[in-house]
Amino acid sequence: MPYHVLVACGALSSGTANTTVRTAYEKTAEQVLARLGISVARCGGAGDRGIDLRGWWTLRPATSDAQDGGDGDVVARVRVICQCKRLRGKLGPGPIRELAGVALREQAMGMLVSARGFGQQAVREWRSSIAPLVLVDLPADSEHCTAIRWNDMAARQLKGLAVGRPAIQSAVASGVTLFIHGQPIAPASDTDM
């Protein structure tokens, strides 16, 4: 089964995963995702079904005139729910199954952000899921994701989306770049929520 991978999105200190560290990681994920055109807000708390961030992924070229708040060249707008996992090891299949269930119930694209990546069983579960799912590698001590990939069910909603690396790597601009129909994707704006 084919799948779609973008390798190359992070800064937090190491230590135990207490509430302050998890909250800081979620805030970093929110900022990193915004650079990829994904506008989310933190929503964790009682009854959140494990979801940390909710929002919209607006697929629009950076050259679009829509940065002033209009619809411009919007290719697609996809509802997303996101779980952020800052654990000490690679994620197994359990969080993938949990997120898939919530994504299907809420009719949203599920996004799982991990500080340590995903184990082989997690990747197998993700590939075969009937829910649209996106995996994001965001190291705990970074401000840039190192990989983003989506399964076939997500690809149906993300037509024209591709991944790459910036043409010029620097300490400021590193990580992954997304492209929509060959144009760099526009960062999320306040009007995307």
C-alpha positions in Angstrom: 0.0 0.0 0.0 1.6 3.3 -1.0 2.0 6.1 1.5 3.3 9.6 1.5 6.4 10.7 3.4 8.0 14.1 4.0 11.3 13.9 5.8 13.0 16.7 7.4 9.1 20.4 11.9 11.3 22.1 17.4 13.0 23.7 21.6 12.4 22.1 24.9 14.6 21.0 27.7 14.9 17.3 28.4 13.5 15.8 31.6 10.4 14.2 33.0 7.1 14.6 31.1 5.3 16.8 33.6 2.4 19.1 32.8 4.6 22.1 32.2 6.9 20.2 29.8 3.9 18.7 27.9 2.2 22.1 27.6 5.4 23.6 26.3 5.7 20.8 23.7 2.1 21.3 22.6 2.8 25.1 22.2 5.9 24.3 20.1 3.9 21.9 18.0 1.2 24.6 17.5 3.9 27.0 16.2 5.6 24.4 14.0 2.3 23.2 12.5 1.3 26.9 11.7 4.4 27.1 9.5 3.0 24.2 7.6 -0.4 25.9 7.0 -2.1 24.1 10.0 -3.9 26.5 12.3 -4.6 24.8 15.6 -5.4 25.8 19.2 -4.7 24.0 22.4 -7.9 22.3 23.8 -6.7 19.7 26.3 -8.7 19.0 29.5 -11.4 16.8 30.9 -13.5 15.2 28.1 -11.0 16.0 25.3 -10.8 12.4 24.2 -7.0 12.8 24.3 -6.9 15.5 21.8 -4.4 18.3 22.5 -4.9 20.6 19.5 -7.9 21.3 17.2 -8.2 23.4 14.1 -7.9 23.5 10.3 -5.3 22.7 7.6 -5.7 25.3 4.9 -3.9 24.2 1.7 -2.9 27.5 -0.1 0.2 28.4 -2.0 2.4 31.0 -0.3 2.1 33.2 -3.4 -1.7 33.4 -2.8 -3.3 36.8 -2.4 -5.4 35.2 0.4 -3.0 36.3 3.1 -5.2 39.3 3.7 -8.0 37.1 4.8 -9.8 36.2 1.6 -10.3 32.7 0.2 -7.8 33.4 -2.7 -6.2 30.3 -4.0 -7.3 27.9 -1.2 -7.0 24.4 -2.6 -8.6 22.6 0.4 -9.5 23.2 4.0 -9.4 20.1 6.2 -10.5 19.8 9.8 -7.7 18.4 12.0 -7.4 17.0 15.5 -4.0 16.5 17.0 -2.4 14.5 19.8 1.1 15.5 21.0 3.3 12.7 22.5 6.5 13.7 24.2 7.6 10.3 25.5 11.0 8.7 26.1 10.7 6.1 23.3 9.1 5.6 19.9 5.4 5.4 19.9 3.7 2.0 19.5 0.4 1.2 17.7 -1.9 2.1 20.7 -1.9 5.9 20.2 -2.5 5.3 16.4 -5.6 3.2 17.1 -6.9 5.7 19.7 -6.5 8.7 17.4 -8.0 6.8 14.4 -11.1 6.1 16.4 -11.5 9.7 17.5 -10.8 10.9 13.9 -13.5 8.7 12.5 -16.0 9.7 15.1 -15.3 13.4 14.6 -14.9 13.2 10.9 -11.6 14.9 11.0 -8.0 14.2 9.9 -6.0 12.8 12.9 -2.5 14.1 13.4 0.0 12.5 15.8 3.0 14.5 16.8 5.9 12.5 18.4 9.1 13.7 20.0 10.8 10.3 19.4 9.2 9.0 16.2 7.2 5.9 15.6 7.9 2.2 16.0 7.5 -0.3 13.1 4.2 -1.6 14.5 2.8 2.0 14.8 3.8 2.7 11.2 2.0 -0.6 10.0 -1.1 0.4 12.0 -1.0 3.9 10.5 -0.6 2.7 6.9 -3.5 0.3 7.2 -5.9 2.6 9.0 -9.2 3.5 7.4 -9.0 6.9 9.2 -7.1 9.8 7.5 -3.9 10.1 9.6 -0.8 12.2 9.6 2.4 11.4 11.6 4.7 14.3 12.5 8.2 13.8 13.9 9.0 16.8 16.1 12.1 16.2 18.3 11.7 17.5 21.8 14.7 19.8 21.5 13.9 21.3 18.1 11.7 23.9 16.6 11.4 22.1 13.2 9.8 18.8 12.3 12.1 16.2 10.8 9.4 14.3 9.0 5.7 14.4 8.1 3.8 11.6 6.4 0.2 10.9 5.6 -1.6 7.6 4.8 -3.7 6.9 1.7 -6.9 8.0 3.4 -5.4 11.4 4.2 -4.0 11.7 0.7 -7.5 11.7 -0.6 -8.0 15.1 1.1 -4.5 16.4 0.5 -4.4 16.2 -3.3 -1.5 18.1 -4.8 0.4 18.2 -1.4 4.1 17.2 -1.5 7.0 17.5 0.9 10.6 18.6 0.6 13.3 20.5 2.3 14.1 24.2 2.0 16.4 25.1 -0.9 18.8 26.8 1.5 19.4 25.1 4.9 20.3 27.3 7.8 20.0 27.2 11.6 16.9 29.4 11.3 15.2 27.7 8.4 15.6 24.0 8.5 13.2 21.1 8.6 10.4 20.3 6.2 8.7 22.4 3.6 5.3 21.5 2.2 4.3 22.3 -1.4 0.8 22.5 -2.9 0.8 22.0 -6.7 4.5 22.8 -6.8 4.3 26.0 -4.8 5.4 26.4 -1.1 2.4 26.2 1.2 1.4 29.4 2.9 1.8 29.5 6.7 -1.4 29.5 8.7 -3.0 32.9 9.4 -5.3 34.1 12.1 -8.2 33.9 9.6 -7.6 30.1 9.1 -9.3 29.1 12.4 
